[in-house]
Amino acid sequence: MRFEWDEKKNRINQTKHGMDFRQATQITGLIFEADVREDYEEERWIGFGVIHATVVALVFTLPSEGVIRILSLRKADKDEQENYYRHAIGK
């Protein structure tokens, strides 16, 4: 699996969320689903996983086989963290 992103968007993400898209390569336990929060012009996915004991939210597209294009990476909010652990543990 190869990750790609727009470097300008990465710098904006770093300022806004304090996370560099390069950190996405360290995500473990990723659980994801279609991102239907809005009507996007492309198929987007939202996933939750762990980087160094912190639950994070990753928004991405799959532009071609074997490629993840990162759109956003941030620390998951409290509800997202609880949902992640419920699904990860299976309770």
DRENMI-843247 format. One record per atom (N, C-alpha, C): residue in one letter; atom name; x, y, z. Coordinates in pm, 1 decimal. Each point is the difference from the previous one (the first is absolute). Layout:
# residues N
SITE  type  atom         u         v         w
SITE     a    CA         X         Y         Z
...
# end
This chain:
# residues 91
SITE  type  atom         u         v         w
SITE     m     N      85.2    -117.4       0.0
SITE     m    CA     -85.2     117.4       0.0
SITE     m     C      89.9     123.8       0.0
SITE     r     N     -31.6      92.8     -86.9
SITE     r    CA      76.7     123.1     -11.5
SITE     r     C     -88.6     117.7      40.0
SITE     f     N      56.4      93.7      76.1
SITE     f    CA     -71.7     120.0      40.6
SITE     f     C      44.9     116.8     -86.7
SITE     e     N     -96.1      88.4     -32.3
SITE     e    CA      32.9     124.1     -69.9
SITE     e     C     -87.9     111.1      55.2
SITE     w     N      42.1     123.8     -23.7
SITE     w    CA     -75.8     116.1      46.8
SITE     w     C      51.6     124.7     -68.1
SITE     d     N     -77.0     104.8      12.3
SITE     d    CA      38.3     132.3     -46.0
SITE     d     C      79.0      65.4     113.8
SITE     e     N     121.4      42.6     -26.9
SITE     e    CA      85.5      54.8     105.6
SITE     e     C     -56.6     129.5      58.5
SITE     k     N     -65.2      82.9     -82.2
SITE     k    CA     -62.1     122.6      52.5
SITE     k     C    -109.7     -37.0     100.2
SITE     k     N     -80.9     -99.3     -34.9
SITE     k    CA    -106.3     -45.9      90.0
SITE     k     C      60.8     -57.9     128.6
SITE     n     N     114.2     -66.8     -11.4
SITE     n    CA      68.4     -54.3     116.7
SITE     n     C      43.5     111.8      95.1
SITE     r     N      55.1     107.4     -55.3
SITE     r    CA      41.9     112.3      85.8
SITE     r     C    -120.9      63.5      69.6
SITE     i     N    -110.6      13.9     -72.2
SITE     i    CA    -122.3      53.7      60.4
SITE     i     C     -46.8     -92.9     111.3
SITE     n     N       4.1    -130.3     -24.4
SITE     n    CA     -41.3     -99.3      99.9
SITE     n     C      88.8       8.2     124.7
SITE     q     N     129.9      18.2     -20.6
SITE     q    CA      92.6      12.1     112.8
SITE     q     C     -34.8     120.5      86.7
SITE     t     N     -31.9     111.0     -63.9
SITE     t    CA     -37.2     120.6      74.2
SITE     t     C    -132.5     -19.4      72.6
SITE     k     N     -96.9     -57.6     -69.0
SITE     k    CA    -134.8     -14.6      55.6
SITE     k     C      -9.3    -111.8     104.1
SITE     h     N      63.5    -115.1     -27.8
SITE     h    CA     -17.7    -118.2      85.9
SITE     h     C     128.1     -48.0      69.1
SITE     g     N     113.4      59.7     -34.4
SITE     g    CA     125.2     -39.8      63.7
SITE     g     C      50.7    -137.3     -41.8
SITE     m     N     -44.6     -48.5    -115.4
SITE     m    CA      43.0    -131.7     -46.0
SITE     m     C      48.0       7.7    -144.4
SITE     d     N     111.8     -66.3     -25.8
SITE     d    CA      59.8      -8.5    -133.5
SITE     d     C     -53.8    -125.6     -68.0
SITE     f     N     -37.1      11.1    -126.7
SITE     f    CA     -53.4    -114.7     -72.7
SITE     f     C      97.2    -118.3       0.3
SITE     r     N     130.0      24.4      12.9
SITE     r    CA      97.9    -109.2       4.6
SITE     r     C     -27.7     -94.0     117.3
SITE     q     N     -63.3      52.1     103.8
SITE     q    CA     -32.1     -82.5     117.1
SITE     q     C    -101.5    -109.0     -33.1
SITE     a     N     -76.5      17.7    -105.8
SITE     a    CA    -101.4     -99.7     -37.5
SITE     a     C      62.6    -135.9     -28.1
SITE     t     N     126.8      -2.5     -38.4
SITE     t    CA      67.2    -127.4     -27.2
SITE     t     C      17.7     -82.6     127.5
SITE     q     N     -21.1      61.8     115.7
SITE     q    CA      17.1     -67.5     128.7
SITE     q     C    -132.2     -49.5      60.0
SITE     i     N    -111.3      22.6     -66.9
SITE     i    CA    -131.0     -38.8      53.8
SITE     i     C     -10.2    -151.7       9.1
SITE     t     N     -48.0     -45.7     114.8
SITE     t    CA     -29.6    -142.2      18.3
SITE     t     C    -148.3     -14.3      33.1
SITE     g     N     -54.4    -117.7     -27.9
SITE     g    CA    -138.8     -29.5      35.1
SITE     g     C    -102.0      85.0     -72.0
SITE     l     N      26.8      36.1    -124.1
SITE     l    CA     -89.4      89.7     -73.2
SITE     l     C    -134.5     -66.0     -30.0
SITE     i     N    -106.6      68.6      39.5
SITE     i    CA    -137.9     -38.9     -30.9
SITE     i     C     -57.4     114.3     -81.9
SITE     f     N     -56.3     -29.8    -117.6
SITE     f    CA     -48.8     110.4     -82.7
SITE     f     C    -131.3     -35.3     -68.0
SITE     e     N     -67.1     106.3     -43.9
SITE     e    CA    -128.4     -12.5     -69.8
SITE     e     C     -14.4     117.4     -94.9
SITE     a     N     -98.4      -8.4     -88.1
SITE     a    CA     -25.8     110.1     -92.8
SITE     a     C     -33.2     126.5      79.3
SITE     d     N      54.3     111.6     -44.2
SITE     d    CA     -25.3     129.9      63.6
SITE     d     C    -118.7      64.2     -70.8
SITE     v     N    -115.6      -7.8      63.3
SITE     v    CA    -123.3      52.7     -58.9
SITE     v     C     -52.0     122.5      75.9
SITE     r     N      88.9      65.6      73.3
SITE     r    CA     -40.5     117.1      77.6
SITE     r     C     -47.0     113.8     -89.0
SITE     e     N      52.6       5.6    -122.3
SITE     e    CA     -40.5     101.0     -97.8
SITE     e     C      -5.4     -66.6    -136.5
SITE     d     N     -53.5      72.5     -98.3
SITE     d    CA      -2.3     -50.4    -136.4
SITE     d     C     127.1      48.3     -69.7
SITE     y     N     105.7     -81.2       6.7
SITE     y    CA     126.8      35.4     -61.4
SITE     y     C      -3.8     -36.0    -148.7
SITE     e     N      86.7      59.1     -77.0
SITE     e    CA       5.4     -29.7    -142.4
SITE     e     C      83.2    -124.0     -29.4
SITE     e     N      45.8     -65.5     103.0
SITE     e    CA      79.8    -121.2     -13.7
SITE     e     C     -34.4     -93.2     115.0
SITE     e     N      32.3    -126.0     -15.1
SITE     e    CA     -23.8     -95.4     107.9
SITE     e     C     109.3      18.6     104.9
SITE     r     N     -43.4      32.2     121.5
SITE     r    CA      93.7      20.9     110.5
SITE     r     C     -24.4    -103.8     108.0
SITE     w     N     104.7     -22.6      76.2
SITE     w    CA      -3.7     -94.7     110.3
SITE     w     C      47.7      70.2     125.7
SITE     i     N     -56.2     -40.4     114.3
SITE     i    CA      47.4      49.6     128.9
SITE     i     C      37.7    -121.3      83.4
SITE     g     N     117.8       7.2      57.2
SITE     g    CA      48.1    -111.9      79.5
SITE     g     C      49.9      46.4     135.1
SITE     f     N       2.6     -94.0      91.4
SITE     f    CA      50.4      26.1     133.9
SITE     f     C      99.9    -108.7      34.3
SITE     g     N     111.3      41.5      56.4
SITE     g    CA     104.4     -93.0      38.8
SITE     g     C      84.1      62.9     108.5
SITE     v     N     113.1     -60.3      27.6
SITE     v    CA      83.7      44.3     111.4
SITE     v     C     141.3      32.8     -49.3
SITE     i     N      51.4     113.4      45.6
SITE     i    CA     139.5      38.2     -19.5
SITE     i     C      55.5      30.7     138.4
SITE     h     N      96.6     -77.5      44.0
SITE     h    CA      63.9      21.7     131.1
SITE     h     C    -103.1      20.3     111.6
SITE     a     N     -94.4     -92.5      12.5
SITE     a    CA    -102.5      -1.7     105.3
SITE     a     C    -102.9     112.9     -11.5
SITE     t     N      -2.9      70.9    -111.6
SITE     t    CA     -98.8     105.1     -22.5
SITE     t     C     -92.1     -43.7    -114.1
SITE     v     N    -131.2       4.7      23.6
SITE     v    CA     -95.3     -32.3    -105.1
SITE     v     C      -8.6     120.1     -93.7
SITE     v     N      13.3     -27.0    -128.4
SITE     v    CA      -2.3     105.6    -100.3
SITE     v     C    -108.8     -26.2    -103.1
SITE     a     N     -40.6     106.7     -67.1
SITE     a    CA     -96.1      -7.9    -110.2
SITE     a     C      74.3      33.3    -128.9
SITE     l     N     -18.6     -85.4     -99.3
SITE     l    CA      65.4      16.0    -129.0
SITE     l     C    -106.8       5.5    -108.8
SITE     v     N      -2.8     107.9     -77.8
SITE     v    CA     -90.8      11.1    -113.8
SITE     v     C      85.3     -15.8    -124.8
SITE     f     N     -47.5     -86.0     -91.6
SITE     f    CA      80.9     -30.3    -116.7
SITE     f     C     -85.2     -45.1    -117.7
SITE     t     N      63.4      -4.6    -116.7
SITE     t    CA     -59.2     -57.1    -120.0
SITE     t     C      89.3    -114.3     -45.3
SITE     l     N     -54.1     -79.4     -91.9
SITE     l    CA      76.1    -110.1     -58.9
SITE     l     C       4.8      24.9    -150.9
SITE     p     N      92.5      86.3     -45.5
SITE     p    CA       0.7      39.9    -140.9
SITE     p     C      37.2    -111.6     -97.1
SITE     s     N      77.1     -96.3      46.8
SITE     s    CA      36.1    -114.3     -83.2
SITE     s     C      39.9    -115.4      91.3
SITE     e     N       9.1    -117.5     -56.7
SITE     e    CA      30.7    -118.7      79.3
SITE     e     C     134.1      16.6      71.6
SITE     g     N      -2.5     -25.2     129.7
SITE     g    CA     121.8       6.9      79.7
SITE     g     C      40.9     138.4      44.5
SITE     v     N     -86.5     100.7     -23.2
SITE     v    CA      33.9     138.7      34.7
SITE     v     C    -105.9      58.0      92.7
SITE     i     N      45.0      59.2     109.5
SITE     i    CA     -86.1      74.8      92.0
SITE     i     C      40.2     146.4     -10.7
SITE     r     N     -94.4      84.8     -40.0
SITE     r    CA      25.8     144.4      -7.8
SITE     r     C     -59.9      65.1     124.0
SITE     i     N      85.6      54.0      84.1
SITE     i    CA     -41.6      57.6     127.6
SITE     i     C     -54.7     140.5     -21.0
SITE     l     N    -116.9      24.0      61.9
SITE     l    CA     -63.7     131.2      -4.7
SITE     l     C       3.9      69.8     135.1
SITE     s     N      -0.4     -77.9     108.7
SITE     s    CA       0.4      57.0     134.6
SITE     s     C      46.7    -105.3      99.3
SITE     l     N      73.3      43.8     101.3
SITE     l    CA      42.5     -85.3     110.3
SITE     l     C      -6.1      83.8     126.9
SITE     r     N     -72.4     -51.2      98.7
SITE     r    CA     -15.4      75.4     125.1
SITE     r     C     -23.3     -96.8     115.5
SITE     k     N      15.4      51.9     120.8
SITE     k    CA     -34.0     -78.2     118.3
SITE     k     C    -152.0     -18.2       2.1
SITE     a     N     -45.3    -121.3      27.9
SITE     a    CA    -143.6     -27.5       8.9
SITE     a     C     -58.3      70.4     122.0
SITE     d     N    -125.4      46.2     -14.0
SITE     d    CA     -65.4      61.7     115.5
SITE     d     C     -43.7    -110.2      97.6
SITE     k     N     -51.2      40.0     113.9
SITE     k    CA     -33.1     -95.4     105.7
SITE     k     C    -100.4    -106.3     -46.6
SITE     d     N    -107.1      41.2     -67.4
SITE     d    CA     -99.2     -96.7     -49.1
SITE     d     C      61.6     -96.3    -100.9
SITE     e     N      82.7      52.1     -89.3
SITE     e    CA      65.4     -84.1     -99.2
SITE     e     C      93.5    -100.9      66.3
SITE     q     N      70.0      43.4     104.1
SITE     q    CA      89.3     -91.0      72.7
SITE     q     C     -79.4    -112.9      64.4
SITE     e     N    -109.5      35.3      65.5
SITE     e    CA     -83.2    -102.0      64.5
SITE     e     C     -56.3     -97.8    -102.0
SITE     n     N     -48.3      50.5    -114.1
SITE     n    CA     -51.6     -87.1    -105.6
SITE     n     C     109.0     -90.5     -54.8
SITE     y     N     118.4      54.6     -16.7
SITE     y    CA     111.0     -80.3     -51.6
SITE     y     C      28.2    -117.2      94.8
SITE     y     N      13.1      29.1     128.6
SITE     y    CA      31.5    -107.3      94.8
SITE     y     C    -112.8    -102.4       8.8
SITE     r     N    -124.0      45.2      -9.5
SITE     r    CA    -113.2     -94.5      -0.5
SITE     r     C      10.7     -95.8    -118.6
SITE     h     N      28.9      53.6    -116.8
SITE     h    CA       9.5     -84.5    -119.9
SITE     h     C     128.1     -83.8       1.0
SITE     a     N     109.1      57.8      45.8
SITE     a    CA     127.3     -71.8       0.2
SITE     a     C      -2.1    -117.2      96.1
SITE     i     N     -68.0      18.2     112.9
SITE     i    CA      -7.2    -105.6     100.6
SITE     i     C    -118.3     -92.6     -27.9
SITE     g     N     -96.3      48.9     -76.2
SITE     g    CA    -115.7     -81.8     -35.2
SITE     g     C    -110.7       3.6     102.0
SITE     k     N      -9.0     106.7      77.8
SITE     k    CA    -105.6      12.9     101.0
SITE     k     C     -93.3     111.5     -38.1
# end
